[in-house]
Amino acid sequence: MNSNALRAQMILKGVKAKDLCNEIGISKSAFARKMSGSSDFTRKEIQLIIGYLNIDDPMPIFFDDKVS
């Protein structure tokens, strides 16, 4: 997960975290945990984010090249 890339998309689209949280149905604290990498976005949440932000290429945002 590249949280900086997601933040950049949010800024480009003028979307605040609280609005995105409302759209995908999670709390701001859950969103913060997911953005920090403490927990992961679900497949459904990723789909909702992609649709809401109209992201053309979600791969660099949601899937890192690194494998641990």
Phi and psi in degrees as GROMACS dihedral restraints (atoms count N, CA, C in turn):
[ dihedral_restraints ]
;  ai    aj    ak    al  type     phi  dphi    fc
    3     4     5     6     1  -105.6    20    10
    4     5     6     7     1    91.3    20    10
    6     7     8     9     1   -64.6    20    10
    7     8     9    10     1   -31.0    20    10
    9    10    11    12     1   -64.7    20    10
   10    11    12    13     1   -38.7    20    10
   12    13    14    15     1   -67.3    20    10
   13    14    15    16     1   -38.1    20    10
   15    16    17    18     1   -67.7    20    10
   16    17    18    19     1   -42.9    20    10
   18    19    20    21     1   -59.3    20    10
   19    20    21    22     1   -40.7    20    10
   21    22    23    24     1   -61.5    20    10
   22    23    24    25     1   -42.4    20    10
   24    25    26    27     1   -63.6    20    10
   25    26    27    28     1   -40.3    20    10
   27    28    29    30     1   -62.3    20    10
   28    29    30    31     1   -43.7    20    10
   30    31    32    33     1   -65.1    20    10
   31    32    33    34     1   -45.1    20    10
   33    34    35    36     1   -59.6    20    10
   34    35    36    37     1   -35.9    20    10
   36    37    38    39     1   -91.6    20    10
   37    38    39    40     1    -3.7    20    10
   39    40    41    42     1    69.6    20    10
   40    41    42    43     1    33.2    20    10
   42    43    44    45     1  -104.5    20    10
   43    44    45    46     1   127.4    20    10
   45    46    47    48     1   -87.4    20    10
   46    47    48    49     1   155.3    20    10
   48    49    50    51     1   -56.4    20    10
   49    50    51    52     1   -42.4    20    10
   51    52    53    54     1   -63.0    20    10
   52    53    54    55     1   -35.7    20    10
   54    55    56    57     1   -69.4    20    10
   55    56    57    58     1   -40.7    20    10
   57    58    59    60     1   -66.3    20    10
   58    59    60    61     1   -40.2    20    10
   60    61    62    63     1   -59.8    20    10
   61    62    63    64     1   -44.7    20    10
   63    64    65    66     1   -61.9    20    10
   64    65    66    67     1   -41.0    20    10
   66    67    68    69     1   -65.0    20    10
   67    68    69    70     1   -40.2    20    10
   69    70    71    72     1   -96.1    20    10
   70    71    72    73     1    -4.4    20    10
   72    73    74    75     1    79.0    20    10
   73    74    75    76     1    36.8    20    10
   75    76    77    78     1  -128.6    20    10
   76    77    78    79     1   162.6    20    10
   78    79    80    81     1   -78.5    20    10
   79    80    81    82     1   163.2    20    10
   81    82    83    84     1   -64.7    20    10
   82    83    84    85     1   -34.0    20    10
   84    85    86    87     1   -69.5    20    10
   85    86    87    88     1   -38.3    20    10
   87    88    89    90     1   -65.0    20    10
   88    89    90    91     1   -40.0    20    10
   90    91    92    93     1   -62.3    20    10
   91    92    93    94     1   -42.7    20    10
   93    94    95    96     1   -62.6    20    10
   94    95    96    97     1   -41.4    20    10
   96    97    98    99     1   -62.7    20    10
   97    98    99   100     1   -41.1    20    10
   99   100   101   102     1   -69.5    20    10
  100   101   102   103     1   -38.5    20    10
  102   103   104   105     1   -68.7    20    10
  103   104   105   106     1   -31.4    20    10
  105   106   107   108     1   -82.9    20    10
  106   107   108   109     1   -11.7    20    10
  108   109   110   111     1    92.9    20    10
  109   110   111   112     1     3.2    20    10
  111   112   113   114     1   -68.6    20    10
  112   113   114   115     1   -30.4    20    10
  114   115   116   117     1  -141.6    20    10
  115   116   117   118     1   170.3    20    10
  117   118   119   120     1  -108.1    20    10
  118   119   120   121     1   151.3    20    10
  120   121   122   123     1   -71.0    20    10
  121   122   123   124     1   142.7    20    10
  123   124   125   126     1   -76.7    20    10
  124   125   126   127     1   165.5    20    10
  126   127   128   129     1   -58.7    20    10
  127   128   129   130     1   -42.6    20    10
  129   130   131   132     1   -62.8    20    10
  130   131   132   133     1   -43.9    20    10
  132   133   134   135     1   -61.8    20    10
  133   134   135   136     1   -42.1    20    10
  135   136   137   138     1   -61.7    20    10
  136   137   138   139     1   -44.3    20    10
  138   139   140   141     1   -61.2    20    10
  139   140   141   142     1   -42.3    20    10
  141   142   143   144     1   -65.6    20    10
  142   143   144   145     1   -41.3    20    10
  144   145   146   147     1   -63.2    20    10
  145   146   147   148     1   -45.8    20    10
  147   148   149   150     1   -58.8    20    10
  148   149   150   151     1   -44.4    20    10
  150   151   152   153     1   -67.9    20    10
  151   152   153   154     1   -45.1    20    10
  153   154   155   156     1   -66.0    20    10
  154   155   156   157     1   -41.4    20    10
  156   157   158   159     1   -90.1    20    10
  157   158   159   160     1    -3.8    20    10
  159   160   161   162     1    53.7    20    10
  160   161   162   163     1    54.2    20    10
  162   163   164   165     1   -84.1    20    10
  163   164   165   166     1   123.5    20    10
  165   166   167   168     1   -75.3    20    10
  166   167   168   169     1   -41.3    20    10
  168   169   170   171     1  -127.6    20    10
  169   170   171   172     1    90.7    20    10
  171   172   173   174     1   -77.8    20    10
  172   173   174   175     1   -14.1    20    10
  174   175   176   177     1   -56.4    20    10
  175   176   177   178     1   -48.4    20    10
  177   178   179   180     1   -66.3    20    10
  178   179   180   181     1   -20.1    20    10
  180   181   182   183     1   -85.1    20    10
  181   182   183   184     1   -50.2    20    10
  183   184   185   186     1   -97.6    20    10
  184   185   186   187     1   -12.2    20    10
  186   187   188   189     1  -132.5    20    10
  187   188   189   190     1   110.5    20    10
  189   190   191   192     1   -76.1    20    10
  190   191   192   193     1   154.5    20    10
  192   193   194   195     1   -75.2    20    10
  193   194   195   196     1   -23.8    20    10
  195   196   197   198     1   -73.3    20    10
  196   197   198   199     1   138.4    20    10
  198   199   200   201     1  -121.6    20    10
  199   200   201   202     1   128.2    20    10
